Amino acid sequence: MAQKLSATARRNKAARDKRYAMSEWGKYKKRTAQQKACPKGYDYDHRLKKCVKASKNRAGGKGGTKNEKTRRRYGY
């Protein structure tokens, strides 16, 4: 589901997303994901280090992707 953003917010978000994707970490993730050559419908999950269903990988699990570091550090 797309976010409902104003035109200004949409442009700012696009620029922010592009900067993040072109960062060293973003380029590394893209490069390694392409090298893994996962089957159709699957994405490479850098946290689990294996191919998982795209629907599961993009959702980030319960609580979204921002909580991955918290989950790893504190177990919740």
C-alpha positions as CSV (number, residue, x, y, z in Angstrom):
1,M,0.0,0.0,0.0
2,A,1.5,3.3,-1.0
3,Q,2.0,6.1,1.5
4,K,-0.3,9.1,1.1
5,L,2.3,12.0,0.8
6,S,2.1,15.5,-0.4
7,A,4.1,16.3,-3.6
8,T,6.9,17.9,-1.6
9,A,7.1,15.0,0.9
10,R,7.1,12.5,-2.0
11,R,10.0,14.3,-3.7
12,N,11.9,14.5,-0.4
13,K,11.3,10.8,0.3
14,A,12.5,9.8,-3.2
15,A,15.7,11.8,-2.8
16,R,16.3,10.3,0.7
17,D,15.6,6.8,-0.6
18,K,18.0,7.3,-3.6
19,R,20.8,8.6,-1.3
20,Y,20.4,5.6,1.0
21,A,20.3,3.1,-2.0
22,M,23.5,4.7,-3.4
23,S,25.4,4.6,-0.1
24,E,28.2,2.1,0.4
25,W,25.9,-0.2,2.4
26,G,23.1,0.1,-0.2
27,K,25.5,-0.8,-3.0
28,Y,26.9,-3.7,-1.0
29,K,23.4,-5.1,-0.3
30,K,22.4,-4.8,-4.0
31,R,25.6,-6.4,-5.2
32,T,25.4,-9.4,-2.8
33,A,21.7,-9.9,-3.4
34,Q,22.3,-10.1,-7.1
35,Q,25.2,-12.6,-6.7
36,K,23.0,-15.0,-4.7
37,A,20.6,-15.3,-7.6
38,C,17.5,-16.3,-5.5
39,P,14.7,-18.1,-7.3
40,K,11.7,-16.1,-8.6
41,G,9.6,-14.7,-5.8
42,Y,12.5,-14.8,-3.3
43,D,14.8,-12.1,-2.0
44,Y,18.1,-12.4,-0.3
45,D,17.8,-11.5,3.4
46,H,21.0,-10.0,4.7
47,R,20.1,-10.5,8.3
48,L,19.4,-14.3,7.9
49,K,22.0,-14.7,5.1
50,K,19.7,-16.8,2.9
51,C,16.9,-16.5,0.3
52,V,13.5,-16.0,1.8
53,K,10.1,-15.3,0.3
54,A,9.9,-11.7,-0.9
55,S,6.6,-11.1,1.0
56,K,8.3,-12.1,4.3
57,N,11.5,-10.2,3.7
58,R,9.9,-6.9,2.7
59,A,7.5,-6.8,5.6
60,G,10.2,-6.9,8.2
61,G,8.2,-9.2,10.5
62,K,6.3,-8.1,13.5
63,G,7.0,-4.5,14.3
64,G,8.7,-3.6,11.0
65,T,12.3,-3.4,10.0
66,K,13.3,-0.6,12.4
67,N,13.2,-3.1,15.3
68,E,15.8,-5.6,13.9
69,K,18.7,-4.1,15.9
70,T,16.6,-4.0,19.1
71,R,15.6,-7.6,18.6
72,R,19.2,-8.7,18.1
73,R,20.5,-6.8,21.1
74,Y,17.8,-7.3,23.6
75,G,15.8,-10.3,22.3
76,Y,12.5,-8.6,21.7
